[in-house]
Amino acid sequence: MVLPAASAFTRGFPNIVQAASSLRCARSFATTPLRLGVAAGDVFHAEGLTNGMKYVKLGSSDLVVSEVCLGTMTWGEQNSDEEAYQQLKLAVDEFGINFIDTAELYPVPAKAETSGRTDKAIAKWLKGRKREDIVLASKVAGRAAHLGHLRSSGEPTRVRKADIIESVDKSLQRLGTDYLDLLQVHWPDRYVPLFGGGIYDYEQERSDDIPFEEQLQALEEVIKAGKVRNIGLSNETPYGVMKFVTLAEQLGLPRVCSIQNSYSLLVRADFELGGLVEVCAPRNTNVGLLAYSPLAGGVLTGKYQDPNYDDSKSRLSFFKGYMGRYRNSFSEAAVKEYMQVAQEAGLTPTQLALAWCYTRPYVTSTIVGATTCDQLRDNIMAYNCPITEETTKAIQQVYRKYTDPTKSM
């Protein structure tokens, strides 16, 4: 990993107004020059990041990851291989991001004809890198009837032993590597309300859930085979986290070190009020939060508030069912108020939303994705922006008014 020299802070901003706004963004922490192989507390001195990119331990694991993680789900659908390559070059070489997140079902929306393109794009870039410099995370799909194309049998995906082994083997082949640093269960095999699904519905419970023990035993097998270093969860609940952790301790099985859940100014209540903050705390289970959708599918950028904005190629147009909750009347009203908070703080809406995530004490790493390098640069540059006590109070006022807007339908 090459260390860029420190230089002007305004690189990447299209006009002096945006540059001036961003000059107000600065974070303070001790810096240590980064060398190959990072340790918690190390900092990559990046051009444009006043205090560099900081690295932290991921939960109870031995992984050390950048506080910003590169998301990849658009590669192979909205982005070409070349665009993916340029995003990787920007994130890793210019900003010191060492953490990349993918999934076996990517790109999204998941289709047989595009399946695996994201991993293959990463593989092309990875060939010219030192594998040990990158923390590579992937995900095995949970129960889904429409993802049969991911399995050689054509059957619906589950989190059975055979599914996990096949998923890992195929992922490694596509990625051109012999191990994953982190394998996550993308969503539970059992019923849980997913993606803004609302109130728990007892009638949707099923009798054939794959037992937690079986999942852990299968995950142990791929770890012992040297194919996976660490395991984590995604879209999980407090009950699920505690079951996985408790059973691992009781049975001497691998322990989950992370949880990748949606977390943003619009989606806070599940994690903060639902018990996950306490469950995942370092003194309890020490499960690190990887926050995905910090911009709520782009809604928190404020661009959809512009009547002249063309959203025909936007992420929301691709995922109307999944991300439609971000455009309901309550969510839109909340976004308008957060935009006002950003303006009063001298920040763009994007800077406010991302800087807020970056500075939450229980977020280990925030996953950012983009369809252009300019968007990605701006998203990473928000790492510089402080969230003052005054701004925090203003955010909390909006939060009290719109505590869980994506489910208010």
C-alpha positions in Angstrom: 0.0 0.0 0.0 1.6 3.3 -1.1 1.5 6.2 1.3 0.3 9.4 -0.4 1.9 12.6 0.6 -0.3 15.1 2.5 -1.5 17.9 0.4 -4.3 20.4 -0.2 -7.5 19.5 1.5 -9.7 20.7 -1.3 -8.9 18.0 -3.9 -12.0 16.4 -5.5 -14.4 19.3 -4.9 -16.0 20.9 -8.0 -16.3 24.4 -6.6 -14.9 26.7 -4.0 -18.2 26.8 -2.0 -18.1 23.0 -1.5 -14.4 23.2 -0.7 -14.9 26.0 1.8 -17.7 24.0 3.5 -15.5 20.9 3.7 -12.6 22.9 5.2 -14.8 23.2 8.3 -14.7 19.4 8.6 -11.9 18.0 10.7 -11.5 15.1 13.1 -8.8 15.0 15.8 -7.0 11.8 16.8 -3.4 10.8 17.2 -1.8 9.6 14.0 0.7 6.9 13.4 2.3 6.3 10.0 0.9 3.2 8.3 3.1 0.4 7.0 2.2 -2.9 5.4 0.1 -4.8 7.9 -2.0 -2.5 10.1 -2.8 -2.4 13.8 -5.7 -0.9 15.6 -4.9 2.8 16.1 -2.8 3.1 12.9 -3.7 5.9 10.5 -3.3 6.1 6.7 -2.3 9.6 5.8 -4.5 10.3 2.8 -4.6 13.2 0.5 -7.8 15.1 1.4 -8.3 13.5 4.8 -7.0 16.0 7.4 -6.3 13.3 10.0 -6.1 10.3 7.8 -8.0 7.0 7.7 -8.1 5.3 11.1 -8.1 1.5 11.7 -9.9 -0.4 14.4 -10.4 -4.0 15.6 -13.5 -5.7 14.3 -15.4 -6.9 17.4 -13.8 -9.9 19.1 -11.8 -10.9 15.9 -8.2 -10.3 15.1 -9.2 -8.3 12.0 -8.1 -4.7 11.8 -10.3 -2.7 9.4 -10.6 0.9 8.2 -13.5 2.9 9.7 -14.9 3.2 6.2 -15.7 0.0 4.2 -16.2 -0.1 0.4 -19.6 -1.5 -0.7 -19.8 -3.2 -4.0 -23.4 -4.2 -4.8 -23.7 -2.1 -7.9 -20.7 -3.5 -9.7 -21.8 -5.6 -12.6 -25.3 -4.0 -12.8 -25.0 -0.2 -12.5 -21.2 -0.2 -12.8 -18.8 -1.8 -15.3 -15.6 -3.7 -14.4 -13.6 -0.6 -15.3 -15.7 1.6 -13.1 -15.3 -0.9 -10.2 -11.6 -0.9 -10.8 -11.4 2.9 -10.5 -13.5 2.9 -7.3 -11.2 0.3 -5.8 -8.1 2.3 -6.8 -9.6 5.5 -5.3 -10.7 3.9 -2.1 -7.7 1.7 -1.4 -4.8 3.7 -2.9 -5.9 7.2 -2.2 -7.8 6.9 1.0 -6.4 3.8 2.7 -9.6 1.8 2.9 -8.6 -1.9 3.4 -12.1 -3.3 3.9 -14.2 -4.5 1.0 -17.7 -6.0 1.3 -19.3 -8.2 -1.3 -21.9 -11.1 -1.3 -22.6 -14.2 -3.3 -25.8 -12.7 -4.7 -24.3 -9.5 -5.9 -24.8 -7.4 -8.0 -28.3 -6.4 -7.0 -31.0 -6.8 -8.0 -30.0 -10.5 -8.0 -30.5 -12.2 -11.4 -29.1 -15.3 -12.9 -27.7 -13.5 -15.9 -25.6 -11.1 -13.8 -24.8 -13.4 -10.8 -21.2 -13.2 -9.7 -20.2 -10.2 -11.7 -19.3 -8.2 -8.6 -16.9 -10.9 -7.3 -15.3 -11.2 -10.7 -14.7 -7.5 -10.9 -13.0 -7.6 -7.5 -10.9 -10.6 -8.6 -9.5 -8.7 -11.6 -8.3 -5.9 -9.3 -7.1 -8.3 -6.6 -4.7 -10.0 -8.9 -2.3 -7.1 -8.7 -2.5 -6.6 -5.0 -1.0 -8.2 -1.9 -3.9 -10.2 -0.6 -2.9 -9.8 3.1 -3.3 -6.0 2.8 -7.1 -6.4 2.1 -9.8 -7.5 4.5 -12.3 -9.2 2.2 -15.8 -9.9 3.5 -18.6 -11.8 1.7 -22.0 -13.1 2.6 -23.9 -16.4 2.2 -27.5 -15.9 1.2 -30.2 -16.7 3.7 -33.5 -18.5 2.9 -34.9 -17.3 -0.4 -37.0 -19.1 -3.0 -36.0 -16.7 -5.8 -32.2 -17.4 -5.5 -32.1 -20.9 -6.7 -29.6 -19.9 -9.5 -27.0 -19.6 -6.7 -27.1 -23.3 -6.0 -26.1 -26.2 -8.3 -29.3 -28.0 -7.3 -31.5 -25.1 -8.3 -33.2 -25.3 -4.9 -34.0 -22.2 -2.7 -31.0 -20.9 -0.7 -30.9 -21.8 2.9 -28.2 -21.7 5.6 -27.6 -25.4 5.7 -24.1 -27.0 5.8 -24.2 -27.9 2.1 -25.3 -24.4 1.2 -22.5 -22.7 3.2 -19.8 -24.9 1.8 -21.0 -24.5 -1.8 -21.4 -20.7 -1.3 -17.9 -20.3 0.1 -16.3 -22.5 -2.6 -18.0 -20.6 -5.4 -17.2 -17.2 -3.9 -13.5 -18.1 -3.5 -13.4 -19.3 -7.1 -15.0 -16.1 -8.4 -12.8 -13.9 -6.2 -9.6 -15.7 -7.2 -8.5 -16.1 -3.6 -8.2 -19.0 -1.2 -9.8 -17.5 1.9 -12.3 -14.9 3.1 -11.4 -12.7 6.0 -15.1 -12.5 7.0 -18.1 -14.6 6.0 -21.4 -13.3 7.1 -24.9 -14.9 7.0 -26.7 -12.3 4.8 -30.0 -12.7 6.6 -31.5 -15.3 9.0 -32.8 -18.6 7.8 -35.7 -18.2 10.3 -38.5 -15.7 9.8 -37.7 -12.1 11.0 -39.2 -8.9 9.6 -36.6 -7.8 7.0 -35.9 -4.5 5.3 -38.5 -2.4 7.0 -40.9 -5.3 7.4 -42.6 -3.8 10.5 -44.1 -5.6 13.4 -43.2 -9.3 14.1 -45.9 -11.6 12.7 -46.2 -14.9 14.6 -48.1 -16.4 11.6 -45.0 -16.3 9.5 -42.9 -18.4 11.8 -41.8 -21.7 10.3 -41.1 -25.1 11.7 -38.2 -26.0 9.5 -35.7 -23.4 10.5 -32.1 -24.5 10.3 -30.9 -24.8 13.9 -28.3 -22.3 15.1 -26.1 -25.1 16.1 -26.1 -26.6 12.6 -25.2 -23.2 11.1 -22.3 -22.8 13.6 -21.0 -26.3 12.9 -21.0 -25.7 9.2 -19.2 -22.3 9.7 -16.7 -24.1 11.9 -16.0 -26.5 9.0 -15.1 -23.8 6.5 -12.9 -22.2 9.1 -11.1 -25.4 9.9 -10.6 -25.9 6.2 -8.8 -22.6 6.0 -11.4 -21.0 3.7 -12.7 -18.5 6.2 -11.0 -16.6 9.0 -13.9 -15.1 10.9 -17.7 -15.2 10.8 -20.4 -12.5 11.2 -24.1 -11.9 10.9 -26.3 -9.5 8.9 -29.8 -8.2 9.2 -29.9 -10.0 12.6 -31.8 -9.3 15.8 -30.8 -9.2 19.5 -32.3 -12.7 19.9 -30.2 -14.0 17.0 -27.0 -12.5 18.2 -27.4 -13.9 21.7 -28.2 -17.3 20.4 -25.2 -17.5 18.1 -22.9 -16.2 20.8 -24.2 -18.3 23.7 -24.2 -21.5 21.7 -20.7 -20.8 20.5 -19.5 -20.5 24.1 -21.4 -23.5 25.3 -20.4 -25.8 22.4 -16.9 -24.5 21.7 -17.9 -23.3 18.2 -16.7 -20.2 16.3 -17.9 -16.9 17.7 -19.5 -14.2 15.5 -17.5 -11.0 15.5 -19.7 -8.6 13.6 -23.2 -7.7 12.5 -24.0 -5.9 9.3 -27.3 -4.1 9.7 -28.9 -1.1 8.1 -28.1 2.0 10.1 -28.7 5.7 9.3 -30.4 8.8 10.4 -33.6 7.3 9.1 -33.0 3.7 10.4 -31.8 4.0 14.0 -34.5 2.6 16.2 -33.9 -1.1 15.5 -30.3 -0.9 16.7 -30.5 1.8 19.3 -33.9 1.1 20.9 -34.3 -2.6 20.1 -31.5 -3.8 22.3 -28.7 -4.4 19.8 -26.6 -1.6 21.2 -26.4 -3.3 24.6 -26.1 -6.8 23.2 -23.3 -5.9 20.9 -21.3 -3.7 23.3 -17.6 -4.6 23.9 -18.3 -5.5 27.5 -21.0 -7.9 26.5 -20.7 -9.9 23.2 -18.2 -7.5 21.5 -19.9 -7.8 18.1 -18.9 -4.9 15.9 -21.6 -3.0 13.9 -21.0 -2.7 10.2 -23.5 0.0 9.1 -24.9 -0.4 5.7 -27.2 2.1 3.8 -25.9 5.1 5.8 -27.5 7.3 3.1 -30.7 5.4 3.0 -30.3 4.5 -0.6 -29.3 8.1 -1.4 -32.4 9.7 0.1 -30.3 11.4 2.8 -28.3 13.2 0.1 -31.4 15.4 -0.4 -31.3 14.9 -4.2 -34.8 13.4 -4.3 -36.1 16.7 -2.8 -35.1 18.5 -6.0 -38.1 18.4 -8.4 -35.8 18.6 -11.4 -33.7 15.6 -10.4 -33.9 12.7 -12.9 -34.1 9.5 -10.8 -34.6 7.1 -13.8 -31.1 5.6 -13.2 -31.0 6.0 -9.5 -30.7 3.2 -7.0 -34.2 3.6 -5.8 -35.5 3.0 -9.3 -33.7 -0.3 -9.4 -34.9 -1.4 -5.9 -38.4 0.0 -5.6 -39.7 -2.8 -3.4 -36.6 -2.9 -1.1 -36.0 0.8 -0.8 -39.5 2.2 -1.3 -39.7 2.7 2.5 -37.2 5.5 2.2 -39.6 7.5 0.0 -42.8 7.3 2.2 -44.2 10.6 3.4 -42.8 10.3 6.9 -39.3 9.5 5.6 -39.4 12.4 3.2 -40.5 14.8 6.0 -37.7 13.6 8.2 -35.2 14.1 5.3 -36.3 17.7 4.8 -35.7 18.5 8.5 -32.3 16.8 8.4 -31.4 18.9 5.4 -32.2 22.0 7.5 -29.9 20.7 10.3 -27.1 20.2 7.7 -27.5 23.7 6.3 -27.4 25.3 9.8 -24.2 23.2 10.6 -22.5 24.4 7.3 -22.6 20.8 5.9 -24.1 19.2 2.9 -26.9 16.6 3.7 -24.5 13.9 2.6 -21.8 15.1 5.0 -24.2 15.3 7.9 -25.6 11.8 7.3 -22.2 10.1 6.8 -20.3 12.1 9.5 -23.0 11.2 12.0 -22.5 7.5 11.2 -18.7 7.8 11.2 -18.8 9.3 14.7 -21.2 6.9 16.4 -19.3 5.1 19.2 -20.9 1.7 18.4 -20.2 1.7 14.7 -17.0 -0.1 13.8 -17.1 0.6 10.1 -19.5 2.3 7.8 -20.1 0.8 4.4 -20.3 3.3 1.6 -21.0 2.6 -2.0 -21.4 4.8 -5.1 -22.0 4.6 -8.8 -19.4 7.3 -9.6 -15.9 8.0 -8.3 -17.0 11.6 -7.6 -19.8 10.3 -5.3 -17.4 7.9 -3.6 -14.8 10.6 -3.0 -17.4 12.9 -1.4 -18.7 10.0 0.7 -15.3 9.2 2.0 -14.4 12.9 2.5 -17.3 13.2 4.9 -15.0 11.3 7.3 -13.4 14.7 8.0 -16.6 16.4 9.2 -17.3 16.9 12.9 -20.6 16.5 14.5 -20.8 19.2 17.2 -22.8 19.0 20.4 -25.1 21.6 18.9 -25.6 19.6 15.8 -26.2 16.4 17.8 -29.0 18.1 19.7 -30.6 19.3 16.5 -30.4 15.8 15.1 -32.0 14.4 18.2 -34.8 16.8 18.0 -35.7 15.5 14.5 -35.2 11.9 15.7 -37.7 12.4 18.5 -40.2 13.6 16.0 -39.4 10.9 13.4 -38.1 8.0 15.4 -38.8 5.2 12.9 -40.1 6.9 9.8 -39.4 4.0 7.3 -41.9 1.9 9.1 -44.5 4.6 9.4 -46.6 3.5 6.4 
